[in-house]
Amino acid sequence: GSYEKVHGGYSKQLVRNLKEAKQHAMTLFEHDTPETLYHAFEHNQGKRYAIPGGFGSAIRQAMYHLLHQGKGAVWSVYGEGNRFLAGAFFAFSGNRVVLLFSAISEEGRETQAMAYLLNEFLVFAAGRWSYFDFEGSEAPGLARFYAGFGAECHPYLRYQRWALL
């Protein structure tokens, strides 16, 4: 759909956050590297959450594979002095974009850098893809943040076949 239609679904809080983001000097990069994004994740989110063993190599491998196929992109936002604020990896498939992986610094949180990044991506995505999948979250704060963009909760079942023999 159009960006205007998407923007119309934004919460008042998100609109305020986007106004706040405009008060800060931010530079958007549309072609960052998976290494940069994962390093930022490890440095920031790694302090709060236990990162499972093998996750780093698996997520980087997935990102590089999708980039090589032309089915992914790493977008990042930097502040003054080229300081990493926020970044996200988007995977494209058919008429859908999936927010597969993201990272944010403490300064990025304070400056609303992720709201800025996702809004800029949605401007780019409008008319290109029909669905934007936030990949959900068990974390209430993150789910609330995504809902600010008009995200709706649509749980889906996953079938997993177990080979017993």
C-alpha positions as a LaTeX table, in Angstrom:
\begin{tabular}{lrrr}
\hline
Residue & $x$ (\AA) & $y$ (\AA) & $z$ (\AA) \\
\hline
Gly1 & 0.00 & 0.00 & 0.00 \\
Ser2 & 0.89 & 3.66 & 0.01 \\
Tyr3 & 3.07 & 5.26 & 2.67 \\
Glu4 & 0.21 & 7.64 & 3.54 \\
Lys5 & $-2.00$ & 4.65 & 4.36 \\
Val6 & 0.74 & 3.07 & 6.47 \\
His7 & 1.54 & 6.37 & 8.23 \\
Gly8 & $-2.16$ & 6.81 & 9.00 \\
Gly9 & $-1.95$ & 3.70 & 11.19 \\
Tyr10 & 0.88 & 5.10 & 13.35 \\
Ser11 & 0.18 & 5.70 & 17.03 \\
Lys12 & 0.38 & 9.22 & 18.46 \\
Gln13 & 3.37 & 8.09 & 20.52 \\
Leu14 & 5.24 & 6.95 & 17.40 \\
Val15 & 4.50 & 10.26 & 15.65 \\
Arg16 & 5.98 & 12.07 & 18.70 \\
Asn17 & 9.00 & 9.74 & 18.65 \\
Leu18 & 9.60 & 10.48 & 14.95 \\
Lys19 & 9.45 & 14.22 & 15.68 \\
Glu20 & 11.97 & 13.72 & 18.46 \\
Ala21 & 14.25 & 11.72 & 16.15 \\
Lys22 & 14.33 & 14.66 & 13.72 \\
Gln23 & 15.92 & 16.78 & 16.46 \\
His24 & 19.05 & 14.62 & 16.29 \\
Ala25 & 21.72 & 14.39 & 13.60 \\
Met26 & 21.28 & 10.97 & 12.00 \\
Thr27 & 22.70 & 9.45 & 8.84 \\
Leu28 & 21.02 & 6.47 & 7.20 \\
Phe29 & 23.10 & 3.80 & 5.43 \\
Glu30 & 21.20 & 1.39 & 3.19 \\
His31 & 24.12 & $-1.00$ & 2.55 \\
Asp32 & 25.80 & $-1.83$ & 5.84 \\
Thr33 & 27.37 & $-5.22$ & 6.63 \\
Pro34 & 26.03 & $-8.15$ & 8.65 \\
Glu35 & 29.26 & $-8.01$ & 10.69 \\
Thr36 & 28.60 & $-4.42$ & 11.72 \\
Leu37 & 25.01 & $-5.23$ & 12.68 \\
Tyr38 & 25.89 & $-8.37$ & 14.64 \\
His39 & 28.79 & $-6.67$ & 16.42 \\
Ala40 & 26.42 & $-3.88$ & 17.52 \\
Phe41 & 23.90 & $-6.49$ & 18.70 \\
Glu42 & 26.56 & $-8.37$ & 20.65 \\
His43 & 27.91 & $-5.17$ & 22.19 \\
Asn44 & 24.47 & $-3.79$ & 23.17 \\
Gln45 & 21.82 & $-6.51$ & 23.49 \\
Gly46 & 24.46 & $-9.07$ & 24.51 \\
Lys47 & 24.84 & $-7.21$ & 27.80 \\
Arg48 & 21.13 & $-7.69$ & 28.59 \\
Tyr49 & 20.34 & $-11.11$ & 27.17 \\
Ala50 & 22.12 & $-14.44$ & 27.02 \\
Ile51 & 22.99 & $-15.04$ & 23.37 \\
Pro52 & 22.76 & $-18.78$ & 22.61 \\
Gly53 & 25.94 & $-20.48$ & 21.43 \\
Gly54 & 26.07 & $-20.73$ & 17.65 \\
Phe55 & 23.53 & $-17.93$ & 17.17 \\
Gly56 & 26.13 & $-15.43$ & 15.96 \\
Ser57 & 27.51 & $-17.59$ & 13.18 \\
Ala58 & 24.02 & $-18.81$ & 12.16 \\
Ile59 & 22.47 & $-15.32$ & 11.89 \\
Arg60 & 25.49 & $-13.89$ & 10.06 \\
Gln61 & 25.48 & $-16.82$ & 7.63 \\
Ala62 & 21.75 & $-16.34$ & 6.98 \\
Met63 & 22.23 & $-12.60$ & 6.39 \\
Tyr64 & 25.16 & $-13.10$ & 3.98 \\
His65 & 23.25 & $-15.81$ & 2.10 \\
Leu66 & 20.19 & $-13.57$ & 1.64 \\
Leu67 & 22.36 & $-10.59$ & 0.64 \\
His68 & 24.16 & $-12.73$ & $-1.95$ \\
Gln69 & 20.79 & $-13.76$ & $-3.42$ \\
Gly70 & 19.59 & $-10.15$ & $-3.51$ \\
Lys71 & 16.90 & $-11.01$ & $-0.96$ \\
Gly72 & 18.09 & $-8.96$ & 1.98 \\
Ala73 & 19.46 & $-5.61$ & 3.12 \\
Val74 & 21.21 & $-4.19$ & 6.18 \\
Trp75 & 20.10 & $-0.64$ & 7.01 \\
Ser76 & 21.80 & 1.31 & 9.79 \\
Val77 & 21.54 & 4.72 & 11.39 \\
Tyr78 & 24.61 & 6.55 & 12.68 \\
Gly79 & 24.83 & 9.62 & 14.87 \\
Glu80 & 27.45 & 12.33 & 15.11 \\
Gly81 & 31.00 & 11.03 & 15.05 \\
Asn82 & 29.85 & 7.99 & 13.05 \\
Arg83 & 28.46 & 6.32 & 16.20 \\
Phe84 & 26.17 & 3.33 & 15.56 \\
Leu85 & 22.64 & 4.06 & 16.80 \\
Ala86 & 20.42 & 1.37 & 15.27 \\
Gly87 & 20.41 & $-1.21$ & 12.53 \\
Ala88 & 18.16 & $-3.84$ & 11.01 \\
Phe89 & 18.34 & $-6.71$ & 8.55 \\
Phe90 & 15.36 & $-7.03$ & 6.23 \\
Ala91 & 14.67 & $-10.21$ & 4.25 \\
Phe92 & 12.54 & $-10.05$ & 1.09 \\
Ser93 & 10.40 & $-12.89$ & $-0.22$ \\
Gly94 & 7.68 & $-12.44$ & $-2.80$ \\
Asn95 & 5.32 & $-9.71$ & $-1.62$ \\
Arg96 & 6.63 & $-9.77$ & 1.98 \\
Val97 & 9.46 & $-8.10$ & 3.89 \\
Val98 & 10.56 & $-9.58$ & 7.20 \\
Leu99 & 12.43 & $-7.67$ & 9.90 \\
Leu100 & 14.76 & $-10.58$ & 10.62 \\
Phe101 & 17.29 & $-9.07$ & 13.01 \\
Ser102 & 18.00 & $-5.72$ & 14.65 \\
Ala103 & 20.31 & $-3.97$ & 17.09 \\
Ile104 & 20.21 & $-0.66$ & 18.94 \\
Ser105 & 22.61 & 1.24 & 21.16 \\
Glu106 & 21.63 & 3.08 & 24.34 \\
Glu107 & 22.10 & 6.38 & 22.48 \\
Gly108 & 19.91 & 4.98 & 19.70 \\
Arg109 & 17.15 & 4.30 & 22.22 \\
Glu110 & 17.37 & 7.83 & 23.60 \\
Thr111 & 17.27 & 9.43 & 20.13 \\
Gln112 & 14.46 & 7.22 & 18.71 \\
Ala113 & 16.84 & 5.92 & 16.02 \\
Met114 & 14.96 & 2.63 & 15.44 \\
Ala115 & 11.66 & 4.47 & 14.94 \\
Tyr116 & 13.47 & 6.69 & 12.41 \\
Leu117 & 15.07 & 3.70 & 10.65 \\
Leu118 & 11.83 & 1.69 & 10.38 \\
Asn119 & 9.87 & 4.72 & 9.17 \\
Glu120 & 12.48 & 5.38 & 6.47 \\
Phe121 & 12.37 & 1.73 & 5.42 \\
Leu122 & 8.56 & 1.83 & 5.23 \\
Val123 & 8.80 & 4.90 & 2.95 \\
Phe124 & 11.13 & 2.83 & 0.72 \\
Ala125 & 8.95 & $-0.30$ & 0.95 \\
Ala126 & 5.59 & 1.36 & 0.15 \\
Gly127 & 4.37 & 0.04 & $-3.19$ \\
Arg128 & 7.18 & $-2.54$ & $-3.43$ \\
Trp129 & 5.85 & $-5.15$ & $-1.00$ \\
Ser130 & 2.37 & $-5.83$ & 0.36 \\
Tyr131 & 3.33 & $-7.12$ & 3.82 \\
Phe132 & 5.82 & $-6.02$ & 6.43 \\
Asp133 & 6.41 & $-8.75$ & 9.01 \\
Phe134 & 7.91 & $-7.52$ & 12.29 \\
Glu135 & 8.55 & $-11.16$ & 13.30 \\
Gly136 & 6.78 & $-10.44$ & 16.58 \\
Ser137 & 8.25 & $-10.50$ & 20.04 \\
Glu138 & 7.59 & $-12.07$ & 23.41 \\
Ala139 & 8.90 & $-8.86$ & 25.00 \\
Pro140 & 5.92 & $-6.59$ & 25.83 \\
Gly141 & 7.91 & $-3.38$ & 25.20 \\
Leu142 & 8.99 & $-4.50$ & 21.74 \\
Ala143 & 5.49 & $-5.72$ & 20.86 \\
Arg144 & 4.14 & $-2.30$ & 21.94 \\
Phe145 & 6.80 & $-0.54$ & 19.82 \\
Tyr146 & 5.80 & $-2.58$ & 16.74 \\
Ala147 & 2.10 & $-1.94$ & 17.44 \\
Gly148 & 2.89 & 1.79 & 17.22 \\
Phe149 & 3.56 & 1.23 & 13.51 \\
Gly150 & 0.12 & $-0.33$ & 13.12 \\
Ala151 & 1.41 & $-3.90$ & 13.45 \\
Glu152 & $-1.22$ & $-6.49$ & 14.22 \\
Cys153 & $-0.65$ & $-9.74$ & 16.07 \\
His154 & $-1.19$ & $-12.69$ & 13.71 \\
Pro155 & 0.28 & $-15.82$ & 15.31 \\
Tyr156 & 0.94 & $-18.62$ & 12.89 \\
Leu157 & 1.47 & $-22.29$ & 13.42 \\
Arg158 & 4.77 & $-23.91$ & 12.64 \\
Tyr159 & 4.88 & $-27.52$ & 11.58 \\
Gln160 & 7.95 & $-29.44$ & 12.63 \\
Arg161 & 8.42 & $-33.04$ & 11.61 \\
Trp162 & 10.47 & $-35.16$ & 13.96 \\
Ala163 & 12.53 & $-37.95$ & 12.44 \\
Leu164 & 12.27 & $-40.64$ & 15.09 \\
Leu165 & 14.23 & $-43.37$ & 13.33 \\
\hline
\end{tabular}
